[in-house]
Amino acid sequence: MQKVALLFGLRPVDLRRLTLALALLVGILIVGTVGYTSLTSASLLDSFYMTIITVTTVGFGERVPMNQTAMLFTTGLIVASVVWGAWALQSALSTILSDEFRHAVQQLRSIRGIRLMEGHTILCGFGRIGRAAAAELARNNEPFVVIDVDLALVEGLREEAMHVIYGDATDDDVLLAANIRKAKRLLAVLDSDNANIVTVLSARELNPDLWIASRVVQAAAASKLLRAGANEVLSPYDYGGRRLALTALRPHVAQFLSMVVFDEGRGAEMDELRVVDGSKLAGRTLAEINLRQRFGVTVVALYHPDIAQHIDIGFDLNPGPETILHASDVLIVVGRREQLESVHRALQS
């Protein structure tokens, strides 16, 4: 019960009180119905109706034959309704009408919607880094689920029609609510290295096939995150510092990288084309597929994952036209968005 309460944003004491209140109300109705049926010749429906009008004291008139025993039973039922029923009704209504219960209903709706998702990305934390990651995922039309412990932030994201779970990403139940078993990726961008480590550990255990990337605050925590199961570990401070230095030393290179990687709608963009078994690219040379002539995109690098497993160099920069493509190779290409979309459509058809 405590896990359920925490998952839905309720205090365990409120959930226990609501459960007890509902149990008392149902118990009074059952006792009244069974009592009138046993003490009189009334049917179950008449007994239930008599119980309702007795408990609510509306006084519509008796529907069962009353004897002295039934009158005493009715008196006791009224007293029980006034004492226990009033408390139970007040407790149930106060919980149901509370902000916490409203949040719980919203959480339940979010979980029901997320259950239908597959191949999505789970974004743990929605600070400045998480917000930037979400913008990039949305720009690429990638479905994602946000997990955050800031209730006000979560409510705001729900108003923006985002898939969001309120809770602690280090909790297995919260990750399960985000449908982690059917997720494709997880990005851990929490403010604490310890929180990121626990999140990565839990995520790797719940979904061994998940691709996981994590931010790191202290450089010493990077190795722990990798041992915990992260595929990639990035330091935003290290990256930001290198980016600033690159801007100062080679401003045009920095501007070009910014344009093709992150700046939407400013011209060229960078993308990757995977060569899978049965693909139109497999077994052919770059000259034969002629991507530049057909689609206007430029191949800037070729990644060989099979070679990268044996040597420390997996990228072939500016591959020549005679380069033969094999299954599992990845082409790094640059072009305008509409050109890149045309390539993807052509390869899928």
Secondary structure, DSSP 8 states (H G I E B T S, - for coil): -HHHHHHTT--HHHHHHHHHHHHHHHHHHHHHHHHHHHHSS--HHHHHHHHHHHHHT------S---HHHHHHHHHHHHHIIIIIHHHHHHHHHHHTSHHHHHHHHHHHHHHHHTT--S-EEEE--SHHHHHHHHHHHHTT--EEEEES-HHHHHHHHHTT-EEEES-TTSHHHHHHTTGGG-SEEEE--S-HHHHHHHHHHHHHH-TT-EEEEE-SSGGGHHHHHHHT-SEEE-HHHHHHHHHHHHHH-HHHHHHHHHHHT-TTSSEEEEEEE--TT-SSTT-BHHHH-HHHHH--EEEEEE-HHHHTTSS--EEES--TT-B--TT-EEEEEEEHHHHHHHHHHHH-
